[in-house]
């Protein structure tokens, strides 16, 4: 059964001086501001969001859910999984582009060895739907048991 999710973005003005907002069907984002400033200057997020932060959130949430499924299939249940996705932008040609994503995973999983945990994490990294979507850039992983 196909699943469709959507978000709506509105933009007004020029690329540098303009601004916009993004809203999701769930309401988690509702008229959340974004602009050149929130994307390239204000890294604390207080002024609004940016596309790279939203990609990082999507990747971290998808990866941890997939990791849970992979662990379950291997006979384990996580007490806690915490993933920080770092989406890196850099100069690409005459502009900026996403050049890589690094996933930092910390987990508490009773009875699992470090090697098993690493193997499950690599499986989740390769097979979560958002990793599949983003495989045009290098995706790296560090995984450690807490």
C-alpha positions in Angstrom: 0.0 0.0 0.0 1.6 3.3 -1.1 2.1 6.0 1.5 2.3 9.7 0.6 3.5 12.4 2.9 3.5 16.1 2.1 4.7 19.5 3.2 4.0 22.9 1.7 6.6 25.6 1.4 5.9 29.3 0.6 8.6 31.8 -0.5 8.3 35.5 -1.1 11.0 37.8 -2.5 14.5 37.3 -3.7 16.7 34.4 -2.7 18.9 36.5 -0.4 16.4 39.0 1.0 13.2 37.0 0.8 11.8 34.5 3.2 9.3 31.8 3.5 7.6 29.2 5.6 7.0 25.5 5.6 4.0 23.6 6.9 3.5 19.8 7.2 0.2 17.9 7.2 0.8 16.7 10.7 1.2 20.2 12.0 4.6 19.5 13.5 5.8 22.4 11.3 3.2 25.1 11.0 4.3 28.3 9.1 7.8 27.6 10.3 10.0 30.4 8.9 13.0 29.8 6.7 15.2 32.2 4.8 18.7 32.8 3.5 19.6 33.9 7.1 18.2 30.7 8.7 20.0 28.6 6.2 23.4 30.2 6.0 23.9 32.5 9.0 21.7 31.6 12.1 22.9 28.1 13.0 21.2 28.1 16.4 17.8 27.6 14.8 16.1 30.4 16.7 15.2 32.3 13.5 13.7 29.3 11.8 14.6 26.1 10.0 16.5 25.2 6.8 16.3 22.4 4.3 19.5 20.7 5.6 18.1 20.6 9.1 14.9 19.0 7.9 16.8 16.4 5.9 18.9 15.7 9.0 15.7 15.2 11.1 14.2 12.9 8.5 17.4 10.8 8.2 17.9 10.5 12.0 14.3 9.5 12.6 14.2 7.0 9.8 17.5 5.5 10.7 16.7 4.9 14.4 13.3 3.3 13.4 15.0 1.0 10.9 17.7 0.2 13.5 15.0 -0.9 15.9 13.5 -3.2 13.2 17.0 -4.6 12.4 17.7 -5.2 16.1 14.3 -7.0 16.5 15.0 -9.2 13.6 18.4 -10.2 15.2 16.6 -11.0 18.5 17.4 -7.8 20.4 15.3 -4.9 21.7 16.9 -1.5 22.2 16.3 0.3 25.5 17.5 3.5 23.8 18.8 4.6 20.4 20.0 8.2 19.8 21.1 9.3 16.4 22.5 12.7 15.4 22.5 13.2 11.6 25.0 15.8 10.5 24.3 17.1 7.0 27.4 18.8 5.6 27.2 21.6 3.0 30.2 23.0 1.2 31.1 24.8 -2.0 30.1 22.7 -5.1 31.0 24.4 -8.4 29.7 28.0 -8.3 27.3 27.4 -5.4 26.7 25.3 -2.3 25.6 21.7 -2.1 25.2 18.8 0.3 28.5 16.9 0.2 27.9 14.2 2.9 26.0 13.0 5.9 27.4 11.5 9.0 25.2 9.5 11.4 26.3 9.3 15.0 24.5 6.5 16.8 24.6 5.7 20.5 22.6 2.8 21.8 21.7 0.8 24.8 20.8 -2.7 23.8 20.8 -5.5 26.4 22.8 -8.6 25.5 24.3 -7.4 22.2 28.0 -7.3 21.5 29.8 -4.3 20.0 30.3 -6.2 16.7 26.6 -7.2 16.5 25.6 -3.6 17.2 27.9 -2.3 14.5 26.6 -4.9 12.0 23.0 -4.0 12.7 23.8 -0.3 12.4 25.5 -0.7 9.0 22.4 -2.7 7.9 20.1 0.1 9.0 22.3 2.8 7.4 22.2 1.0 4.1 18.5 0.1 4.1 16.5 2.8 5.7 14.3 4.5 3.1 15.9 7.9 3.7 19.4 6.5 3.3 18.2 5.0 0.0 16.9 8.4 -1.1 20.1 10.2 -0.1 22.7 7.8 -1.5 23.9 10.3 -4.1 26.1 11.7 -1.3 28.5 9.8 1.0 26.8 8.6 4.2 29.2 7.6 7.0 28.4 6.1 10.4 29.8 5.9 13.9 28.0 3.5 16.2 28.7 3.0 19.9 27.0 1.2 22.8 26.3 3.4 25.8 
